[in-house]
């Protein structure tokens, strides 16, 4: 994803092991195998030049995990930050 944050150009690279499946059912988060990396050339004449490289992986597209809304809430409650004021 490429965006601008005030004067800074921001690029979010794909994951080095997996990536989020944007075609998953609504209310579901699904990650699939798909190792990738980005090469960013900052000296390009019209701004950064970005290449996304996809590794060859025989498991490409296989599910790493899939969680519905209830499961994601449980993970966030267990691993996320504590509510303000609680210790």
Secondary structure as UniProt FT lines:
FT   STRAND          2..5
FT   TURN            6..7
FT   STRAND          8..11
FT   STRAND          18..20
FT   TURN            22..23
FT   TURN            26..27
FT   STRAND          28..33
FT   STRAND          36..41
FT   TURN            42..43
FT   TURN            45..46
FT   STRAND          49..54
FT   TURN            58..61
FT   STRAND          63..68
FT   HELIX           69..79
FT   TURN            84..85
//
